[in-house]
Amino acid sequence: MSSDASSALAAREMVKRFLDAARTGELEVFKKLAMQLDEGKGLSRTVADVKDANNRTALHFAAREGMTEVCKYLLEELKLDVDVRDDDGETALLHASRQGHLQTVNYLLEQGADPSASSQLGATSLHHAAGIGIIELLKLLLSRGVNVDSESDAGTPLVWAAGHGQQDSVKVLLENQANPNTETEDGITPLLSAVAAGSLTCLQLLIEAGATTNINAGGATPLHIAADSGNTEIISCLLNAGGDPNTFDEDGLKPIQIAAVQGNRGAVEILCPVTSPLPNFSNWTVDGIIEFMQSQPSKEHENMKETQKLTGSTSENSKIVEVTPEAKEKALEAKSRGDDAYRRKAYLEAVDAYTQAIDLNPNEPTLLSNRSLCWIRLGQAEQALADAKSCRSLKPSWPKAYYREGSALRLLQRFDEAANSFFEGLQLDPENKELVDAFRESVEAGRKFHGTDGPKQAN
């Protein structure tokens, strides 16, 4: 190895140790490394200029791990910019809020951090607080004047709270006049998110606040979504609140037909007495409806794409099936539309396109990986996990499948399982930095979640 290459490697290693010291709260080590990195520019400028590949500074790392003492040194002694942004447009406040570090968030706000700062995707600290359900943090941010209905690509804080089944967050946001009928560009409302998340309590709170039950997003109503999942309590709640069982989706199917295709007998039993009979059914009974729908050609199953789009349900993607060249070509066209929608951050539109591609070519793991990522962007972790598992089953030698699985598990706060998934991916690709970082972060998050950290600085 040349001397230049050796020097570059040593420099990268020092930067890594420097940022790790900020992340772990080793302030004296951090200061020492900062001095070593300084080449005459001055300590403040040197520290501000040291960043990782995603342009995250020491302040981002310290805030993300709740290392308030490091933040104090950076902001009070070195006078760094409290609102410096990384490549995702995220500030230290956003990093601290996502992890629920209440005292660090409070300190950053006291130092002038913008409470309404948003990422490139529009997510604010209020979105993250709502999604993880830390009520003190939620109330703190609201007290700082953050717009309760601030928009992100994945909806308002209320959409995030409902989509994560965070009933206390939903209650607080509604008490602060959050709009229960706000819609994303794709027509997703808090109520739709609550139904997709299977949260009866969130659904009830939203209905009490005046949420509309017959919203139609992408051709499917809340009843269609509930019928697809077979959640009888949610179906009953929607019906009692005025949900219309006779609404057709864009493929001409009523909720009862969706339930029958999926074999959700309990849902069919509830919907049958309140659904007007369809003329092509010779036997309008629970058994007759299920038998008729399940005897239809596979095209009837393909017509489920809009409900699949919203619920993340998949066919048996792990099984290799014969796909014609024509179907593969059409799948590539649908994938191209999905890729374009993702670049435009139209994630539900992307999910729809990827779902169509999967229906045409269920053997392609990339499609499941892409749809899993879209679900993560939408905050729908369960759906993301289902796609990631199917992707892994199709291509167990692909490290990205393990990364997708771990990311979904991490979003569900199942940190130990997430770490295991990332570790399994590392066995396939030991040099994968993305997997290495994700594994370390999940291990640390798991320790904190279970309260097994050793002594460290207080927030």
LINLINZI-V172930 format. One record per residue. RES is the residue in one letter. PHI is phi as a letter, one per 30 degrees, with the letter a starting at -180 (none if undefined). Layout:
BEGIN
res: [RES;RES]
phi: [PHI;PHI]
END
This chain:
BEGIN
res: [M;S;S;D;A;S;S;A;L;A;A;R;E;M;V;K;R;F;L;D;A;A;R;T;G;E;L;E;V;F;K;K;L;A;M;Q;L;D;E;G;K;G;L;S;R;T;V;A;D;V;K;D;A;N;N;R;T;A;L;H;F;A;A;R;E;G;M;T;E;V;C;K;Y;L;L;E;E;L;K;L;D;V;D;V;R;D;D;D;G;E;T;A;L;L;H;A;S;R;Q;G;H;L;Q;T;V;N;Y;L;L;E;Q;G;A;D;P;S;A;S;S;Q;L;G;A;T;S;L;H;H;A;A;G;I;G;I;I;E;L;L;K;L;L;L;S;R;G;V;N;V;D;S;E;S;D;A;G;T;P;L;V;W;A;A;G;H;G;Q;Q;D;S;V;K;V;L;L;E;N;Q;A;N;P;N;T;E;T;E;D;G;I;T;P;L;L;S;A;V;A;A;G;S;L;T;C;L;Q;L;L;I;E;A;G;A;T;T;N;I;N;A;G;G;A;T;P;L;H;I;A;A;D;S;G;N;T;E;I;I;S;C;L;L;N;A;G;G;D;P;N;T;F;D;E;D;G;L;K;P;I;Q;I;A;A;V;Q;G;N;R;G;A;V;E;I;L;C;P;V;T;S;P;L;P;N;F;S;N;W;T;V;D;G;I;I;E;F;M;Q;S;Q;P;S;K;E;H;E;N;M;K;E;T;Q;K;L;T;G;S;T;S;E;N;S;K;I;V;E;V;T;P;E;A;K;E;K;A;L;E;A;K;S;R;G;D;D;A;Y;R;R;K;A;Y;L;E;A;V;D;A;Y;T;Q;A;I;D;L;N;P;N;E;P;T;L;L;S;N;R;S;L;C;W;I;R;L;G;Q;A;E;Q;A;L;A;D;A;K;S;C;R;S;L;K;P;S;W;P;K;A;Y;Y;R;E;G;S;A;L;R;L;L;Q;R;F;D;E;A;A;N;S;F;F;E;G;L;Q;L;D;P;E;N;K;E;L;V;D;A;F;R;E;S;V;E;A;G;R;K;F;H;G;T;D;G;P;K;Q;A;N]
phi: [none;d;d;d;d;d;d;d;d;d;d;d;d;d;d;d;d;d;d;d;d;d;d;c;i;d;d;d;d;e;d;d;d;d;d;d;d;d;c;j;d;j;d;d;d;d;d;d;d;d;b;d;d;c;i;d;c;e;d;d;d;d;d;d;c;i;d;d;d;d;e;d;d;d;c;d;c;c;h;d;d;d;c;e;c;c;d;d;i;c;c;e;d;d;d;d;d;e;c;i;d;e;d;d;e;d;d;d;d;d;d;j;d;d;d;c;e;b;d;d;d;i;d;c;d;d;e;d;d;d;d;c;i;c;d;e;d;e;d;d;d;d;d;c;i;d;d;d;c;e;c;b;d;c;j;d;e;d;d;d;d;d;d;c;i;c;d;d;d;e;d;d;d;d;d;c;i;d;d;d;c;d;b;d;d;c;i;d;c;e;d;d;d;d;d;d;d;i;c;d;d;d;d;d;d;d;d;d;d;j;d;d;c;c;d;b;c;i;j;b;c;e;d;d;d;d;d;d;d;i;d;d;d;d;e;d;d;d;d;d;c;j;d;c;d;c;d;c;d;d;c;i;c;d;e;d;d;d;d;d;e;d;i;d;e;e;d;d;d;d;d;e;d;c;c;d;e;c;d;d;c;d;b;d;b;e;d;d;d;d;d;d;d;d;c;d;e;e;e;d;d;d;d;d;e;d;d;d;e;d;c;i;d;b;d;d;d;d;c;d;b;d;b;d;e;d;d;d;d;d;d;d;d;d;d;d;d;d;d;d;d;d;d;d;i;c;d;d;d;d;e;d;d;d;d;d;d;d;d;d;b;d;d;c;d;e;d;d;d;d;d;e;d;d;d;d;d;d;i;c;d;d;d;d;d;d;d;d;d;d;d;d;d;d;b;d;c;c;e;d;d;d;d;d;d;d;d;d;d;d;d;d;i;c;d;d;d;d;d;d;d;d;d;d;d;d;d;d;b;d;c;d;d;d;d;e;d;d;d;d;d;d;d;d;d;d;d;d;d;c;i;c;d;d;e;a;d;d;d]
END
